[in-house]
Amino acid sequence: MSRSATASPIAPFSTSANCLAYGAGAASCFAAANVFRTVFASQLTGAELDENIDLCLYTYNKSNAGDSSPLDFSVDLGETHLVGLGAMGHSSLWALARQSGLSGRLHVVDHEAIELSNLQRYVLAGQAEVGPL
């Protein structure tokens, strides 16, 4: 788990082990944005690809972004509801499940059934979860 989002169009980056799970998720968003810009380049203006990205998601600092020193904090969510488990909701749930020091009760609410047509939005689901609620 990394607190730094690192991505490159040239070579893969490894991630360090620390207490924030969001680095891999953010890096995949940057990579997906590059794919989008490549596919739709003829219809976009100013769609330059991101080069090497190394961004600390804790401080938003570009220098020393790869610092893997541990962060020691805890957060109590209390009783919280997460409404909507599409792409953003499932991604948020994935990251929260990996957050150390997190406590509380999280209720997840979504009215849509997982179907083959929307499975790509549910990062925690597989084909076994396809079907009615």
VEXNU-444207 format. One line per field, with one value per residue: residue number from 1; residue in one letter; chain; x, y, z negated of N, C-alpha, C, O in turn. Coordinates in nm, 2 decimals, padded with zeros to 4 digits. Atoms other than C-alpha are relative to their C-alpha. Layout:
# residues N
domar: (NUM; ...)
tise: (a; ...)
mitor: (A; ...)
n.xx: (X; ...)
n.yy: (Y; ...)
n.zz: (Z; ...)
ca.xx: (X; ...)
ca.yy: (Y; ...)
ca.zz: (Z; ...)
c.xx: (X; ...)
c.yy: (Y; ...)
c.zz: (Z; ...)
o.xx: (X; ...)
o.yy: (Y; ...)
o.zz: (Z; ...)
***
This chain:
# residues 133
domar: (1; 2; 3; 4; 5; 6; 7; 8; 9; 10; 11; 12; 13; 14; 15; 16; 17; 18; 19; 20; 21; 22; 23; 24; 25; 26; 27; 28; 29; 30; 31; 32; 33; 34; 35; 36; 37; 38; 39; 40; 41; 42; 43; 44; 45; 46; 47; 48; 49; 50; 51; 52; 53; 54; 55; 56; 57; 58; 59; 60; 61; 62; 63; 64; 65; 66; 67; 68; 69; 70; 71; 72; 73; 74; 75; 76; 77; 78; 79; 80; 81; 82; 83; 84; 85; 86; 87; 88; 89; 90; 91; 92; 93; 94; 95; 96; 97; 98; 99; 100; 101; 102; 103; 104; 105; 106; 107; 108; 109; 110; 111; 112; 113; 114; 115; 116; 117; 118; 119; 120; 121; 122; 123; 124; 125; 126; 127; 128; 129; 130; 131; 132; 133)
tise: (m; s; r; s; a; t; a; s; p; i; a; p; f; s; t; s; a; n; c; l; a; y; g; a; g; a; a; s; c; f; a; a; a; n; v; f; r; t; v; f; a; s; q; l; t; g; a; e; l; d; e; n; i; d; l; c; l; y; t; y; n; k; s; n; a; g; d; s; s; p; l; d; f; s; v; d; l; g; e; t; h; l; v; g; l; g; a; m; g; h; s; s; l; w; a; l; a; r; q; s; g; l; s; g; r; l; h; v; v; d; h; e; a; i; e; l; s; n; l; q; r; y; v; l; a; g; q; a; e; v; g; p; l)
mitor: (A; A; A; A; A; A; A; A; A; A; A; A; A; A; A; A; A; A; A; A; A; A; A; A; A; A; A; A; A; A; A; A; A; A; A; A; A; A; A; A; A; A; A; A; A; A; A; A; A; A; A; A; A; A; A; A; A; A; A; A; A; A; A; A; A; A; A; A; A; A; A; A; A; A; A; A; A; A; A; A; A; A; A; A; A; A; A; A; A; A; A; A; A; A; A; A; A; A; A; A; A; A; A; A; A; A; A; A; A; A; A; A; A; A; A; A; A; A; A; A; A; A; A; A; A; A; A; A; A; A; A; A; A)
n.xx: (00.08; -00.09; 00.06; -00.04; 00.05; -00.11; 00.04; -00.09; 00.03; -00.12; -00.04; 00.09; -00.05; 00.05; 00.05; -00.06; 00.11; 00.03; 00.14; 00.10; 00.03; 00.06; -00.10; 00.02; 00.13; -00.02; -00.09; 00.09; 00.08; -00.08; -00.03; 00.12; 00.01; -00.09; 00.06; 00.11; -00.06; -00.05; 00.12; 00.08; -00.09; 00.05; 00.12; -00.04; -00.11; -00.09; 00.01; -00.13; -00.01; -00.07; -00.13; -00.02; 00.08; -00.04; 00.07; 00.04; 00.14; 00.02; -00.04; 00.01; -00.13; -00.06; -00.13; 00.01; 00.13; -00.01; -00.04; 00.09; 00.01; 00.14; 00.09; 00.07; 00.13; 00.12; 00.12; 00.13; 00.11; 00.13; 00.09; 00.00; 00.06; -00.05; 00.11; -00.05; -00.12; -00.05; -00.15; -00.06; 00.03; -00.08; -00.14; -00.01; 00.01; -00.13; -00.10; 00.03; -00.03; -00.15; -00.05; -00.03; 00.04; 00.13; 00.10; 00.13; 00.09; 00.03; 00.11; -00.01; 00.14; 00.00; 00.12; -00.02; -00.06; -00.12; 00.03; -00.11; -00.01; -00.06; -00.10; -00.12; 00.00; -00.01; -00.14; -00.01; 00.09; -00.03; 00.11; 00.08; 00.09; 00.09; 00.14; 00.09; -00.04)
n.yy: (-00.12; -00.11; -00.13; -00.07; 00.05; 00.00; 00.06; -00.04; 00.07; 00.07; 00.11; 00.02; -00.04; 00.08; -00.09; 00.03; 00.03; -00.09; 00.02; -00.06; 00.09; -00.07; -00.03; 00.09; -00.05; -00.13; 00.02; 00.06; -00.11; -00.08; 00.09; 00.00; -00.13; 00.01; 00.08; -00.08; -00.10; 00.06; 00.05; -00.12; -00.11; -00.08; -00.08; -00.08; -00.10; -00.01; 00.13; 00.06; 00.11; -00.02; 00.07; 00.07; -00.06; 00.04; -00.10; 00.04; -00.03; -00.05; -00.14; -00.05; -00.04; 00.08; 00.04; 00.10; 00.06; 00.14; 00.02; 00.10; 00.00; 00.03; -00.11; 00.06; -00.07; 00.08; -00.08; 00.06; -00.04; 00.01; 00.08; -00.07; 00.07; -00.02; 00.03; 00.02; 00.08; 00.01; -00.01; -00.08; 00.06; 00.12; -00.04; -00.05; 00.11; 00.07; -00.07; -00.01; 00.13; 00.02; -00.11; 00.04; -00.10; -00.04; 00.07; -00.04; 00.09; -00.05; 00.06; -00.03; 00.00; -00.02; 00.06; 00.08; 00.14; 00.02; 00.07; 00.01; -00.13; -00.10; 00.07; -00.07; -00.10; 00.05; 00.06; 00.10; 00.11; 00.09; 00.06; 00.07; -00.09; -00.04; 00.05; -00.09; -00.04)
n.zz: (00.00; -00.02; 00.01; -00.11; -00.13; -00.09; -00.13; -00.11; -00.13; -00.05; 00.08; 00.12; 00.13; 00.11; 00.11; 00.13; 00.10; 00.11; 00.04; -00.08; -00.11; -00.11; -00.10; -00.12; -00.06; -00.06; -00.11; -00.11; -00.06; -00.09; -00.11; -00.08; -00.07; -00.12; -00.10; -00.05; -00.08; -00.12; -00.09; -00.05; -00.03; -00.11; 00.04; 00.12; -00.01; 00.12; 00.07; 00.02; 00.09; 00.12; 00.00; 00.13; 00.11; 00.14; 00.08; 00.13; 00.02; 00.13; 00.00; -00.13; -00.03; -00.11; 00.04; 00.10; 00.00; 00.03; 00.14; 00.05; 00.15; 00.04; 00.05; 00.11; 00.04; -00.01; -00.03; 00.03; -00.09; 00.06; -00.08; -00.13; -00.12; -00.13; -00.09; -00.14; -00.01; -00.13; -00.01; 00.10; 00.13; 00.02; 00.02; 00.14; 00.09; -00.01; 00.07; 00.15; 00.05; 00.02; 00.08; 00.14; 00.09; -00.03; 00.08; -00.02; -00.07; -00.13; -00.07; -00.14; -00.06; -00.15; -00.05; -00.13; 00.00; -00.08; -00.13; -00.09; -00.07; 00.09; 00.09; 00.00; 00.10; 00.13; 00.00; 00.10; -00.04; -00.11; -00.07; 00.10; 00.07; -00.09; 00.02; 00.07; 00.14)
ca.xx: (00.00; 00.14; 00.07; 00.23; 00.08; 00.36; 00.31; 00.52; 00.45; 00.80; 00.85; 00.65; 00.70; 00.68; 00.50; 00.63; 00.44; 00.29; -00.05; -00.23; -00.40; -00.48; -00.15; -00.23; -00.59; -00.47; -00.19; -00.45; -00.66; -00.37; -00.29; -00.66; -00.66; -00.36; -00.54; -00.84; -00.62; -00.46; -00.79; -00.96; -00.65; -00.80; -01.10; -00.91; -00.70; -00.41; -00.43; -00.07; 00.01; 00.12; 00.49; 00.64; 00.41; 00.53; 00.28; 00.24; -00.13; -00.07; 00.11; 00.05; 00.42; 00.61; 00.95; 01.01; 00.68; 00.81; 00.89; 00.75; 00.77; 00.47; 00.18; 00.02; -00.34; -00.68; -01.02; -01.36; -01.63; -01.90; -02.21; -02.18; -02.37; -02.21; -02.48; -02.40; -02.16; -02.08; -01.72; -01.66; -01.84; -01.67; -01.33; -01.39; -01.49; -01.18; -00.96; -01.14; -01.11; -00.73; -00.70; -00.53; -00.66; -01.01; -01.31; -01.68; -01.98; -02.02; -02.36; -02.34; -02.66; -02.71; -03.03; -02.88; -02.82; -02.48; -02.52; -02.28; -02.35; -02.23; -01.98; -01.69; -01.80; -01.79; -01.42; -01.49; -01.74; -01.69; -01.91; -02.03; -02.20; -02.40; -02.78; -03.08; -03.05)
ca.yy: (00.00; 00.33; 00.69; 00.79; 00.77; 00.67; 00.60; 00.61; 00.54; 00.39; 00.15; 00.00; 00.13; -00.07; 00.06; 00.08; -00.06; 00.20; 00.28; 00.46; 00.24; 00.51; 00.53; 00.23; 00.36; 00.71; 00.58; 00.37; 00.68; 00.87; 00.57; 00.55; 00.92; 00.86; 00.58; 00.81; 01.08; 00.84; 00.69; 01.03; 01.23; 01.34; 01.49; 01.66; 01.98; 02.00; 01.63; 01.57; 01.25; 01.26; 01.17; 01.02; 01.09; 01.07; 01.25; 01.21; 01.18; 01.28; 01.61; 01.66; 01.71; 01.61; 01.60; 01.31; 01.17; 00.82; 00.87; 00.56; 00.67; 00.54; 00.77; 00.70; 00.81; 00.67; 00.78; 00.69; 00.70; 00.65; 00.53; 00.63; 00.55; 00.51; 00.55; 00.43; 00.15; 00.21; 00.29; 00.56; 00.39; 00.05; 00.22; 00.41; 00.10; -00.08; 00.19; 00.23; -00.15; -00.12; 00.19; 00.10; 00.28; 00.31; 00.22; 00.26; 00.11; 00.17; 00.09; 00.05; 00.13; 00.07; 00.00; -00.15; -00.52; -00.62; -00.73; -00.82; -00.47; -00.29; -00.53; -00.31; -00.05; -00.28; -00.34; -00.57; -00.79; -01.08; -01.28; -01.48; -01.17; -01.11; -01.14; -00.99; -00.82)
ca.zz: (00.00; 00.10; 00.01; 00.33; 00.68; 00.92; 01.29; 01.60; 01.97; 02.00; 01.71; 01.42; 01.06; 00.75; 00.44; 00.09; -00.21; -00.43; -00.57; -00.29; -00.03; 00.22; 00.42; 00.65; 00.71; 00.79; 01.02; 01.21; 01.26; 01.41; 01.63; 01.74; 01.82; 02.05; 02.22; 02.27; 02.41; 02.65; 02.78; 02.82; 02.92; 03.25; 03.08; 02.79; 02.78; 02.54; 02.46; 02.38; 02.20; 01.84; 01.81; 01.50; 01.20; 00.84; 00.62; 00.25; 00.17; -00.19; -00.13; 00.24; 00.27; 00.58; 00.41; 00.18; 00.28; 00.25; -00.12; -00.29; -00.65; -00.84; -00.92; -01.26; -01.29; -01.34; -01.22; -01.36; -01.09; -01.35; -01.18; -00.81; -00.49; -00.15; 00.11; 00.46; 00.53; 00.89; 01.00; 00.74; 00.45; 00.50; 00.54; 00.22; 00.04; 00.17; 00.04; -00.30; -00.35; -00.33; -00.55; -00.88; -01.19; -01.06; -01.28; -01.28; -01.10; -00.73; -00.56; -00.19; 00.02; 00.39; 00.57; 00.89; 00.94; 01.06; 01.43; 01.70; 01.86; 01.55; 01.39; 01.49; 01.24; 00.95; 00.88; 00.59; 00.77; 01.01; 01.24; 00.94; 00.80; 01.12; 01.07; 00.89; 00.55)
c.xx: (00.09; -00.08; 00.04; -00.05; 00.12; -00.04; 00.10; -00.04; 00.12; 00.03; -00.09; 00.07; -00.05; -00.04; 00.06; -00.12; -00.01; -00.15; -00.11; -00.02; -00.03; 00.10; -00.03; -00.13; 00.02; 00.09; -00.08; -00.09; 00.08; 00.03; -00.13; -00.02; 00.09; -00.06; -00.11; 00.05; 00.05; -00.11; -00.07; 00.09; -00.04; -00.11; 00.03; 00.10; 00.07; -00.01; 00.13; 00.00; 00.08; 00.13; 00.01; -00.07; 00.05; -00.06; -00.04; -00.14; -00.03; 00.03; -00.02; 00.13; 00.06; 00.14; -00.01; -00.13; 00.00; 00.04; -00.10; -00.01; -00.14; -00.07; -00.08; -00.12; -00.11; -00.12; -00.12; -00.11; -00.13; -00.09; -00.02; -00.07; 00.08; -00.11; 00.05; 00.12; 00.04; 00.15; 00.06; -00.03; 00.08; 00.15; 00.02; 00.00; 00.12; 00.11; -00.02; 00.03; 00.15; 00.06; 00.02; -00.05; -00.14; -00.10; -00.13; -00.09; -00.04; -00.11; 00.01; -00.14; 00.01; -00.12; 00.01; 00.05; 00.13; -00.03; 00.12; 00.02; 00.06; 00.11; 00.13; 00.01; 00.01; 00.13; 00.01; -00.09; 00.06; -00.12; -00.10; -00.11; -00.11; -00.14; -00.08; 00.04; -00.05)
c.yy: (00.12; 00.13; 00.09; -00.06; 00.01; -00.07; 00.05; -00.07; -00.09; -00.13; -00.01; 00.05; -00.10; 00.09; -00.05; -00.04; 00.10; 00.00; 00.06; -00.09; 00.07; 00.02; -00.09; 00.05; 00.13; -00.02; -00.07; 00.10; 00.08; -00.08; -00.01; 00.13; 00.00; -00.09; 00.08; 00.10; -00.05; -00.04; 00.12; 00.12; 00.09; 00.09; 00.10; 00.10; 00.00; -00.13; -00.07; -00.11; 00.04; -00.08; -00.07; 00.08; -00.06; 00.11; -00.06; 00.04; 00.04; 00.15; 00.07; 00.06; -00.08; -00.04; -00.09; -00.07; -00.15; -00.03; -00.10; -00.01; -00.02; 00.13; -00.07; 00.08; -00.09; 00.09; -00.09; 00.05; 00.01; -00.09; 00.08; -00.08; 00.04; -00.04; 00.00; -00.08; -00.03; 00.01; 00.07; -00.06; -00.13; 00.03; 00.06; -00.11; -00.09; 00.07; 00.01; -00.14; -00.02; 00.11; -00.05; 00.12; 00.05; -00.08; 00.06; -00.10; 00.07; -00.08; 00.03; -00.02; 00.02; -00.07; -00.08; -00.14; 00.00; -00.09; 00.00; 00.14; 00.10; -00.05; 00.08; 00.11; -00.05; -00.08; -00.12; -00.12; -00.08; -00.06; -00.08; 00.09; 00.05; -00.06; 00.10; 00.02; -00.11)
c.zz: (00.00; -00.03; 00.11; 00.13; 00.10; 00.13; 00.10; 00.13; 00.05; -00.08; -00.12; -00.13; -00.10; -00.11; -00.13; -00.09; -00.11; -00.02; 00.09; 00.12; 00.13; 00.12; 00.13; 00.07; 00.07; 00.13; 00.12; 00.06; 00.09; 00.12; 00.09; 00.08; 00.12; 00.11; 00.07; 00.10; 00.13; 00.10; 00.06; 00.04; 00.12; -00.03; -00.12; 00.04; -00.13; -00.08; -00.01; -00.11; -00.12; 00.01; -00.13; -00.11; -00.13; -00.09; -00.13; -00.03; -00.14; -00.01; 00.13; 00.05; 00.11; -00.04; -00.12; -00.01; -00.03; -00.15; -00.06; -00.15; -00.04; -00.05; -00.11; -00.04; 00.01; 00.02; -00.04; 00.09; -00.07; 00.07; 00.13; 00.11; 00.12; 00.10; 00.14; 00.01; 00.14; -00.01; -00.12; -00.14; -00.03; -00.02; -00.14; -00.10; 00.00; -00.08; -00.15; -00.06; -00.03; -00.09; -00.15; -00.09; 00.02; -00.08; 00.03; 00.07; 00.13; 00.07; 00.14; 00.06; 00.15; 00.05; 00.13; -00.03; 00.08; 00.12; 00.08; 00.07; -00.09; -00.09; 00.00; -00.10; -00.14; -00.02; -00.10; 00.03; 00.12; 00.06; -00.10; -00.07; 00.10; -00.03; -00.08; -00.14; -00.09)
o.xx: (00.19; -00.20; 00.01; -00.06; 00.17; -00.10; 00.15; -00.08; 00.10; 00.06; -00.15; 00.20; -00.16; -00.01; 00.10; -00.23; 00.09; -00.22; -00.23; 00.08; -00.07; 00.06; -00.03; -00.13; -00.03; 00.07; -00.06; -00.12; 00.03; 00.03; -00.12; -00.07; 00.06; -00.04; -00.12; 00.00; 00.05; -00.10; -00.11; 00.04; -00.03; -00.14; -00.06; 00.19; 00.02; -00.01; 00.15; -00.08; 00.17; 00.13; -00.08; -00.05; 00.06; 00.00; -00.10; -00.18; -00.14; -00.04; -00.01; 00.13; 00.05; 00.19; -00.10; -00.17; -00.09; 00.06; -00.22; -00.04; -00.23; -00.02; -00.14; -00.10; -00.11; -00.12; -00.13; -00.15; -00.23; -00.06; -00.08; -00.06; 00.11; -00.14; 00.12; 00.23; 00.09; 00.21; 00.15; 00.06; 00.13; 00.21; 00.12; 00.07; 00.17; 00.18; 00.07; 00.07; 00.18; 00.18; -00.08; -00.05; -00.18; -00.09; -00.15; -00.04; -00.09; -00.10; 00.03; -00.21; 00.08; -00.15; -00.08; 00.13; 00.14; -00.08; 00.22; 00.14; 00.11; 00.15; 00.20; 00.11; 00.04; 00.14; 00.10; -00.09; 00.14; -00.23; -00.21; -00.21; -00.20; -00.15; -00.04; 00.12; -00.03)
o.yy: (00.13; 00.14; 00.21; -00.18; 00.12; -00.18; 00.16; -00.19; -00.16; -00.23; 00.09; 00.05; -00.15; 00.21; -00.16; -00.01; 00.13; -00.08; 00.06; -00.12; 00.00; 00.06; -00.03; 00.05; 00.15; 00.04; -00.03; 00.09; 00.12; -00.03; 00.00; 00.13; 00.06; -00.05; 00.07; 00.12; 00.01; -00.02; 00.11; 00.23; 00.21; 00.19; 00.17; 00.08; -00.01; -00.13; -00.19; -00.10; 00.11; -00.20; -00.12; 00.20; -00.18; 00.21; -00.17; 00.15; 00.08; 00.22; 00.19; 00.15; -00.21; -00.14; -00.06; -00.12; -00.20; -00.15; -00.08; -00.11; 00.03; 00.22; -00.18; 00.18; -00.20; 00.21; -00.20; 00.17; 00.07; -00.19; 00.19; -00.21; 00.15; -00.15; 00.10; -00.03; -00.13; -00.03; 00.03; -00.07; -00.14; -00.03; 00.03; -00.11; -00.13; 00.00; -00.01; -00.14; -00.11; 00.11; -00.08; 00.23; 00.15; -00.21; 00.17; -00.21; 00.19; -00.20; 00.15; -00.12; 00.11; -00.19; -00.15; -00.16; 00.07; -00.20; 00.08; 00.18; 00.21; 00.02; 00.08; 00.16; 00.03; -00.20; -00.20; -00.23; -00.03; -00.02; -00.09; 00.04; 00.13; -00.18; 00.21; -00.05; -00.09)
o.zz: (-00.07; 00.01; 00.12; 00.14; 00.12; 00.12; 00.09; 00.12; 00.15; -00.02; -00.17; -00.13; -00.09; -00.11; -00.15; -00.07; -00.18; 00.04; 00.05; 00.19; 00.23; 00.23; 00.24; 00.19; 00.19; 00.23; 00.23; 00.18; 00.20; 00.23; 00.22; 00.19; 00.23; 00.23; 00.20; 00.21; 00.24; 00.22; 00.18; 00.05; 00.11; 00.05; -00.16; 00.12; -00.24; -00.20; 00.02; -00.20; -00.11; 00.06; -00.19; -00.13; -00.14; -00.12; -00.14; -00.02; -00.18; -00.07; 00.14; 00.13; 00.10; 00.01; -00.21; -00.12; -00.09; -00.18; -00.06; -00.21; 00.02; -00.11; -00.09; -00.11; 00.07; -00.01; 00.00; 00.08; -00.02; 00.12; 00.13; 00.10; 00.15; 00.11; 00.19; -00.04; 00.17; -00.10; -00.18; -00.23; -00.14; -00.10; -00.20; -00.20; -00.10; -00.15; -00.23; -00.18; -00.11; -00.11; -00.22; -00.06; -00.05; -00.09; 00.09; 00.10; 00.13; 00.09; 00.18; 00.03; 00.19; 00.01; 00.17; -00.12; 00.18; 00.10; 00.06; 00.10; -00.04; -00.18; -00.11; -00.14; -00.23; 00.00; -00.09; -00.04; 00.20; 00.03; -00.07; -00.12; 00.06; -00.04; -00.11; -00.20; -00.22)
***
